[in-house]
Amino acid sequence: MERFILEKLLDWKNSPYRKPLILKGVRQVGKTWILKEFGRRYYDNYAYFNFDENPEYKQFFETTRDVERILQNLMLAGNQSILPEKTLIIFDEVQDCPEVINSMKYFCENAPQYHVACAGSLLGIALAKPSSFPVGKVNFMQIDPMTFSEFLIANGDENLAAYLDSIDTIEPLPDAFFNPLYEKMKMYFVTGGMPESVLMWTEARDVDAMQEALAGILESYERDFAKHPKNNEFPKISMIWKSIPSQLARENKKFLYKVVKEGARAREYEDALQWLVDARLVHKIYRSSAPGLPISAYDDLSAFKLYLVDVGLLRRLAQLAPAAFAEGTRLFTEFKGALTENYILQTLITQFEVVPRYWTQVNPPYEVDFLIQRENDIFPVEVRSATNTSGKSLRKFKELFSDKTKLRVRFSLDNLKLDDDMLNIPLFMADHTDRLIGLALQAKQS
């Protein structure tokens, strides 16, 4: 499988300011595979050390801060050679090893000639703890589920991915490209972007194996919930997690604690919810009162929406059968278009540095699904699950904030087009949002 993060890893390798790397990502998103593949492609060799399989290796970090001695011990114990500049050193499953994480300071300061990358599940949880941490001595990188573009390449549709990359004007796509992309998009909603699920579909075309892979991933996450330091938080985390399809099935997708459990109060569940956010299993999107900068200054902290890390996992958690993808647009409209919104958020998070927000007005009711910050501009985004694209909320938003609305963005099953200041992006082009907004702004100026 081709993962675009390899380009970022290569930039890290070649950077004169390179520090030890911490690669973050949820369980089974492909962290170990990508680091080994990176080591195989761009180094003479890689030396791999797994602290879950070999917990005794932790002792090497507890007894000394001398990098050369640590590496000497690891080479002898693991029977692996390590050469400066030529070997990629991979420390895996480091989430429960504060000594290993803290040692990155000494690798950075005393042995910059060694290329070190750390990975682990629940690293977001570990890094949120107030323990000793090498602040300023590491580089961070996030690996997310496979994008639709990566899915196309894995599925043998490099031509379609290349075509999308080549688009440099805002004009409708020919049916010869639009229709197959629409069909592949439905497949992606079913598999999601977790590599094992994608593999079961793209290589074996085995729906049952793909379903089983997603179920297995969900089970592994449930087991991780039990790793919360307070035992009484485990059922709360599980209840919030299982409530997400119900939360997203509502017309107003704002997260409500009473959907988790009748009579539930925010203060009882805040820690459990924060655990899921730190683990990056869910994305928490705050309501914004206005499109100002910095965008966080306008957050309404009492109102937010939760989305899952991956659209395929959401479909499986919601127990929506894969057969739905053969039934016209049903997959896009199922439970109030929640899969479509989740997919759009997934791709926006990978493209824009600032986490999106959403905007609502209560009386009369209007809602803009997402606000995205691109450089110093904020763009309202509407997600439509079909070709019904009236967009009264986007009109209202422009009416209220006309001086701050350079462009409105709508995702739908309509073709690519720019009507005045309304950019319509087909759902299957969401990975290219940043670039398409740039093209639309250029077109408006000319």
C-alpha positions in Angstrom: 0.0 0.0 0.0 1.2 3.5 -0.8 0.9 6.0 2.1 1.5 9.7 1.5 3.0 10.1 4.9 6.2 8.5 3.5 6.9 11.9 1.8 6.7 13.6 5.2 9.0 11.0 6.8 11.5 11.6 4.0 11.4 15.3 4.7 12.1 14.5 8.4 15.1 12.2 7.4 16.6 15.0 5.3 16.0 17.9 7.6 19.0 19.6 9.0 16.9 20.3 12.1 15.8 16.6 12.5 15.1 15.5 16.1 13.9 12.0 17.3 10.4 11.4 15.9 7.3 10.4 17.8 4.7 9.0 15.4 1.2 9.1 16.9 -1.9 7.3 15.6 -4.6 5.0 16.8 -4.2 1.2 17.1 -4.0 -0.6 13.8 -3.7 2.5 11.7 -0.4 1.3 10.3 2.3 3.0 12.4 4.7 -0.1 12.7 4.3 -1.0 9.0 5.0 2.5 7.8 8.1 2.9 9.9 9.5 -0.5 8.7 8.6 0.3 5.1 10.3 3.7 5.5 13.4 2.0 6.9 13.4 -0.6 4.2 13.1 2.0 1.4 15.4 4.8 2.6 18.0 3.3 4.9 20.6 0.5 4.7 18.7 -1.3 7.4 16.3 -0.7 10.3 16.6 -1.9 13.9 13.2 -2.7 15.4 12.6 -2.9 19.2 9.1 -3.7 20.6 8.7 -2.8 24.3 5.4 -4.7 24.6 7.0 -8.0 23.3 10.3 -7.4 25.1 9.5 -5.4 28.3 13.0 -6.3 29.6 14.5 -3.8 27.1 13.1 -1.0 29.3 15.9 -1.7 31.8 18.5 -0.5 29.4 17.0 3.0 29.7 16.5 2.9 33.4 20.1 2.3 34.3 21.9 4.9 32.1 21.4 8.0 30.1 24.4 7.2 27.9 23.0 6.8 24.4 26.0 4.7 23.1 25.6 2.3 26.0 21.9 2.0 25.5 22.4 1.2 21.8 25.2 -1.3 22.6 22.9 -3.2 25.0 20.0 -3.1 22.4 22.3 -4.4 19.6 23.5 -7.3 21.7 20.1 -8.2 23.1 18.3 -7.9 19.7 21.1 -9.1 17.5 20.6 -6.0 15.3 23.3 -3.7 13.9 22.9 0.1 14.3 25.0 2.6 12.3 24.8 6.4 12.5 22.8 7.9 9.5 22.4 4.5 7.9 20.1 2.7 10.3 16.6 3.7 11.2 16.1 2.9 14.9 12.4 2.0 15.6 11.1 1.9 19.2 7.6 0.5 19.2 4.9 0.3 21.8 6.5 3.0 23.9 3.3 4.3 25.5 4.0 2.6 28.8 7.7 3.4 28.8 8.3 7.0 30.1 12.1 6.2 30.4 12.3 5.5 26.7 10.3 8.6 25.8 12.4 10.7 28.1 15.6 9.3 26.6 14.8 11.1 23.3 16.2 14.2 25.0 19.7 12.5 25.2 19.4 11.2 21.6 18.6 14.7 20.5 21.4 16.5 22.5 24.2 13.9 22.5 23.7 11.7 19.5 21.9 13.5 16.7 23.7 11.3 14.2 21.3 8.5 15.0 17.9 8.5 13.4 15.2 7.4 15.9 11.5 7.0 15.5 9.1 6.0 18.3 5.5 4.7 17.9 2.8 3.3 20.1 -0.9 3.0 20.6 -2.5 5.5 23.1 0.6 7.7 22.9 -1.8 10.7 23.1 -2.8 9.4 26.5 0.8 8.9 27.7 1.8 12.3 26.5 -1.1 14.0 28.3 0.2 12.7 31.6 2.2 15.2 33.7 5.4 13.1 33.6 8.9 14.0 32.6 8.9 14.7 28.9 11.6 15.9 26.5 9.9 19.2 25.6 11.4 20.7 22.4 13.6 17.7 21.8 11.3 15.6 19.5 9.4 16.0 16.3 5.8 14.9 16.2 4.0 13.3 13.3 0.4 12.0 13.1 -0.7 9.1 11.0 -4.4 8.9 10.2 -6.5 6.3 8.5 -6.0 6.0 4.7 -7.5 8.8 2.7 -9.9 8.1 -0.3 -6.9 8.9 -2.6 -4.8 6.3 -0.9 -7.7 3.9 -1.1 -7.9 4.4 -4.9 -4.3 3.5 -5.3 -4.6 0.4 -3.1 -7.6 -0.6 -5.1 -5.6 -0.5 -8.4 -7.3 2.8 -9.5 -4.1 4.9 -9.9 -5.5 6.4 -13.0 -8.4 7.9 -11.1 -6.1 9.2 -8.3 -3.8 10.7 -10.9 -6.7 12.4 -12.7 -7.9 14.0 -9.5 -4.4 15.3 -8.8 -4.2 16.8 -12.3 -7.3 18.9 -12.0 -6.3 22.6 -12.2 -9.5 24.4 -13.1 -12.9 24.5 -11.5 -15.1 22.9 -14.1 -17.4 19.8 -14.2 -15.8 16.4 -14.4 -16.7 14.2 -17.5 -19.0 11.3 -16.7 -16.2 8.9 -17.6 -14.4 9.9 -14.4 -17.3 11.2 -12.2 -19.3 7.9 -12.3 -16.5 5.4 -11.4 -15.3 7.8 -8.7 -18.8 7.9 -7.2 -18.9 4.1 -7.1 -15.4 3.8 -5.5 -16.5 6.4 -3.0 -19.3 4.1 -1.9 -16.8 1.3 -1.4 -14.6 3.5 0.7 -17.6 4.4 3.0 -17.9 0.6 3.6 -14.3 -0.2 4.2 -13.1 3.0 5.7 -9.4 3.8 5.8 -8.0 1.3 8.3 -5.3 -0.6 6.4 -6.4 -4.1 7.4 -10.0 -3.5 6.3 -8.8 -1.9 3.0 -6.5 -4.9 2.4 -9.3 -7.4 2.8 -11.4 -5.6 0.2 -8.7 -4.5 -2.3 -6.8 -7.8 -2.4 -9.4 -10.5 -1.7 -12.7 -8.7 -2.4 -13.8 -10.5 0.8 -16.7 -8.6 2.4 -16.9 -11.0 5.4 -13.2 -10.7 6.1 -13.4 -6.9 5.8 -16.3 -6.9 8.3 -14.4 -9.2 10.7 -11.3 -6.9 10.4 -13.4 -3.9 11.4 -15.0 -5.8 14.3 -11.6 -6.9 15.5 -10.3 -3.3 15.5 -13.4 -2.1 17.5 -12.8 -4.9 20.0 -9.2 -3.9 20.4 -10.3 -0.4 21.2 -12.8 -1.6 23.8 -9.9 -3.6 25.4 -7.9 -0.3 25.5 -10.7 1.4 27.4 -9.8 -0.8 30.4 -6.4 0.8 30.5 -7.7 4.0 32.0 -6.0 4.5 35.4 -9.4 4.8 37.2 -11.3 1.5 36.9 -14.7 3.3 37.3 -14.1 5.3 34.1 -14.0 2.2 31.9 -17.8 1.7 31.6 -18.3 5.5 31.0 -15.7 5.5 28.1 -17.5 2.5 26.6 -21.0 4.1 26.9 -19.8 7.3 25.3 -18.2 5.3 22.5 -21.3 3.2 21.8 -23.5 6.3 21.9 -21.8 8.1 19.0 -23.9 6.5 16.2 -27.0 7.6 18.1 -25.6 11.1 18.7 -24.9 11.5 14.9 -28.3 10.0 13.9 -30.0 13.0 15.4 -31.0 16.0 13.2 -29.0 18.3 15.6 -25.7 16.4 16.0 -24.6 18.3 19.1 -23.4 15.8 21.7 -25.8 15.2 24.5 -24.8 13.4 27.7 -28.4 12.2 28.2 -28.1 10.1 25.0 -25.2 8.3 26.8 -27.3 7.6 29.9 -30.5 9.0 31.2 -29.7 11.7 33.8 -26.0 11.7 33.0 -24.2 14.9 33.8 -21.2 16.5 32.1 -19.0 16.5 35.2 -19.4 12.7 35.6 -18.4 11.9 32.0 -15.8 14.6 31.2 -12.8 12.5 32.1 -14.0 9.6 30.1 -14.7 11.8 27.1 -11.3 13.5 27.4 -9.7 10.0 27.4 -11.3 9.2 24.0 -10.2 12.6 22.6 -6.6 12.2 23.9 -6.5 8.7 22.3 -7.7 10.4 19.1 -10.4 7.8 18.8 -12.8 10.6 18.5 -12.6 14.1 17.1 -14.3 16.8 19.2 -15.6 19.8 17.2 -16.7 22.9 19.1 -19.5 25.2 18.2 -18.2 28.6 17.1 -20.1 31.8 17.8 -18.6 33.7 14.9 -15.9 33.4 12.1 -13.2 35.4 13.9 -9.5 34.9 14.5 -8.1 33.1 16.4 -10.9 30.7 15.8 -10.5 29.2 19.3 -11.5 32.6 20.9 -15.1 32.1 19.6 -15.5 28.5 20.9 -18.6 27.7 22.9 -17.1 25.0 25.2 -20.5 23.8 26.3 -21.5 22.7 22.7 -19.6 20.2 20.6 -20.0 17.3 18.2 -18.1 14.0 18.3 -17.0 12.1 15.3 -15.2 8.8 15.0 -11.6 8.5 13.8 -12.7 6.5 10.7 -15.9 6.3 8.6 -15.7 2.5 8.1 -15.4 2.1 11.9 -18.5 4.3 12.3 -20.4 2.2 9.8 -19.4 -1.0 11.6 -20.2 0.5 15.1 -23.6 1.5 13.8 -24.1 -2.0 12.5 -25.0 -0.8 9.0 -24.6 -3.7 6.6 -22.2 -3.4 3.6 -25.2 -4.2 1.3 -26.3 -0.6 1.7 -23.6 0.5 -0.7 -25.4 -1.2 -3.6 -28.6 0.8 -3.0 -28.2 4.1 -4.8 -27.4 7.0 -2.5 -28.6 5.2 0.6 -25.1 5.0 2.1 -24.7 8.8 2.0 -28.1 9.5 3.5 -28.2 6.8 6.1 -28.7 8.1 9.7 -29.0 11.7 8.6 -25.9 11.7 6.5 -23.6 10.9 9.5 -21.2 8.8 7.5 -20.8 11.6 5.0 -20.1 14.2 7.7 -17.7 11.9 9.4 -15.8 11.3 6.2 -15.6 15.0 5.4 -14.3 15.8 8.8 -11.7 13.0 8.5 -10.3 14.5 5.4 -10.4 18.2 6.6 -8.5 17.3 9.7 -5.6 16.0 7.6 -5.5 19.1 5.4 -5.8 22.0 7.7 -3.7 22.8 10.8 -6.6 24.2 12.8 -9.3 21.7 13.9 -12.6 22.6 12.2 -15.5 24.0 14.2 -19.2 24.3 13.4 -21.7 27.2 13.6 -25.4 27.3 14.6 -28.1 29.8 15.3 -31.0 28.7 17.4 -34.0 30.9 16.6 -34.7 30.4 13.7 -32.6 27.3 13.4 -29.6 27.4 11.0 -26.5 25.2 11.0 -23.2 25.3 9.1 -21.6 21.8 9.4 -18.0 23.0 9.6 -15.9 26.1 9.7 -12.4 25.7 8.3 -9.5 28.0 8.8 -7.2 28.3 5.8 -4.3 30.6 6.4 -6.1 33.7 7.9 -9.5 33.1 6.3 -12.4 31.1 7.6 -14.7 29.3 5.2 -18.2 27.9 6.0 -18.7 24.4 4.9 -22.0 22.5 4.2 -22.1 18.8 3.7 -25.0 17.4 1.6 -25.5 13.6 1.3 -27.2 13.8 -2.1 -27.8 16.3 -4.9 -30.4 18.2 -2.8 -28.3 21.4 -2.2 -30.6 24.3 -1.3 -28.1 25.7 1.3 -30.3 28.1 3.3 -27.8 28.0 6.3 -24.9 29.0 4.0 -27.0 31.9 2.7 -27.8 33.0 6.3 -24.1 32.8 7.3 -23.1 35.0 4.4 -25.9 37.5 5.3 -24.6 37.7 8.9 -20.9 37.7 8.1 -20.6 39.0 4.6 -17.3 40.9 5.1 -15.7 37.7 6.4 -17.0 35.2 3.8 -14.8 35.2 0.7 -16.0 31.8 -0.3 -18.7 29.3 0.7 -17.9 25.5 0.3 -20.5 22.8 -0.2 -19.7 19.0 -0.5 -22.4 17.0 -2.3 -23.0 14.5 -5.1 -23.2 17.4 -7.6 -20.4 18.0 -10.0 -17.4 20.4 -9.4 -18.5 24.0 -10.1 -18.1 27.6 -8.8 -21.3 29.7 -8.8 -20.3 33.2 -7.7 -18.9 32.6 -4.2 -20.3 29.0 -3.8 -17.8 26.3 -4.5 -19.4 22.9 -4.9 -17.0 20.0 -4.4 -18.0 16.4 -5.2 -17.7 14.2 -2.1 -15.0 12.1 -3.8 -12.8 15.2 -4.2 -12.7 16.1 -0.5 -9.0 15.2 -0.2 -8.3 18.1 -2.5 -10.3 20.7 -0.6 -7.3 23.0 0.3 -6.1 23.1 -3.4 -9.6 23.6 -4.8 -10.3 26.5 -2.5 -7.1 28.1 -3.7 -8.2 27.6 -7.4 -11.6 29.0 -6.6 -10.2 32.1 -5.0 -7.9 32.6 -8.0 -10.8 32.2 -10.4 -12.9 34.8 -8.4 -10.0 37.4 -8.7 -9.5 37.0 -12.4 
